[in-house]
Amino acid sequence: MPKLKIIECPRDAMQSIKKFIPTEKKIKYIQSLLDVGFNTIDVGSFVSKKVIPQLSDTAELIDSLDLDGKNTKLLVIVANIKGAEIAKNFKQISYVGFPFSISENFQMRNTNKTIEESFTNLICINDIVLASQKKLVVYLSMCFGNPYGEVWSLNILDYWISKLIDSGIKLISLSDTIGSATPNMINQVYKYFSLKYPNIEFGLHLHTHPKFWRDKVQISIDSGCVRIDGAIQGFGGCPMASDNMIGNMPTEKIISFCEEKGIDSGINPLKFEAAYNYASDIFLNYR
């Protein structure tokens, strides 16, 4: 099996915390994550400070990181063209993520735009990202069902995935922001699209109840996925998805599964332990 790419998402873990975490604590935490060996770290976002004040210091955070000798790539999330214009100026950033949904309801909640409006923006954002020598990651939400009563089917999902691919998108993270995906659904969706579009890199961004993590990691890897998002201790969740947030896939569980199965994840266990302790200090004291 190819090396598993683990994408650590402190941005997702922090975004719903109301009490502002001091910037110097964030810098120390992200710096510790850079030593672990993650493929990519989702460090922050360039979105409205009014919407997510916790991430208003993303620019300062990125400029304060010591990236010398680090192989881990940085990713930021943007929700509009303005955010992409800001992100393009940071040479430290390798990936720009954009949240796109096949649910009209969720797209409006998340970006205050319709699906069609968001798709138009996405095309412009991709042009900006490519011109700045970065790659766009489309986080495609509601890939495993729809909690808002809207019609959901593989055909609807395929329609939008094919549109994304036809527009030049090469990296798509199939996302379950509400934790509703079953192992069977993960297997069905991931295998279908990875086989139909073999030249596209598909990742999985799964939120989950803690007791269901193992089945979801197992089926993800068995389905052929080599790119999985997580957040240490499962902190976080999407505040736009529902009133009751479901946490992220716990990174430590992904790592322990890899160790158990002999899967190469590139993680340094001792450095991860240090980062894990920093996470406890931040998230338990500022939640």
C-alpha positions, 0 to 999 in steps of 0.5 A: 500500500502507498504511504498514507497521507495524514492531513492534520486539521487544527483549523477545523479543531479551533474554528468553533471555540469562542474564547480566543486562543492567544496567537503565540499559543497557536504558533507553538502548537502548529510548530509542534505539529510541523515536527510530527511528519504529517503530509499537510497541516490545515493551519487556518483560513482567510474568511471574515473575522466576524464569521470566525473570529478565532482564525483572524490571526491566520496571516500572523500565524503563518508568517511566524512559523519556522519552516526550515527543513520541514517537509509538511505542507500548509493548507488554508481554507477560503470561502470566496475570491477575496480569501483566495487573493489573500492566500496567493501572497503567502509562499508558505502555503501549498494548498488552498481549500474551498468548501463546496457542497451538493446541498443548497441548504448547507452551501448557504449556511456555510458561504452564504451563496447558492451552489451555482454561485459558489461553483462560479466562484470556485472556478475563479478561485482555482485560476487564482490558486494555480497562477500562484503555484498552489493547488486547490483542494475542494472539500465536497460536503454532504457526500454521504447523505443529506440531513436537510431533507433534500434529495441525495443520490450518487447521480447528484454527487457524480454530476457535481464531481464530473463538473469539478473535474471538467473544470480542472479540479484534480484534488477532491476531499469527500467530506462528511461534516455531520458524522452520518457516513456509515462504513458501507456508504464510505466504501460505496462512495469512495470506490465508485469515484476513485475507480471512475476517475482514476486520475483524480486524487480523492481524500476523505474528511470524516467527522465521527462519534468516537466509538465509530472511528475504527470501522470508518478508518478500516473501510477507508483504507480497505477502499483504497484511500491514501489521504485522510483528514484528522484532528488530534483528540477529535476536537472541533467540528463544523459550526455551520453544519448543525446545532450539535457538532460531531467531532473530527476523526481523531488523528491518534486513532488513525496513527494507532491503526497504521501502527497496528496494520504496518501502514507507513504514515511517516509519523514520528511517535515521540514528536506526535506525543509532544503535539498531543500534549500541546493540544490538550493544553489548548483545547481543554483550557479554551473550549 
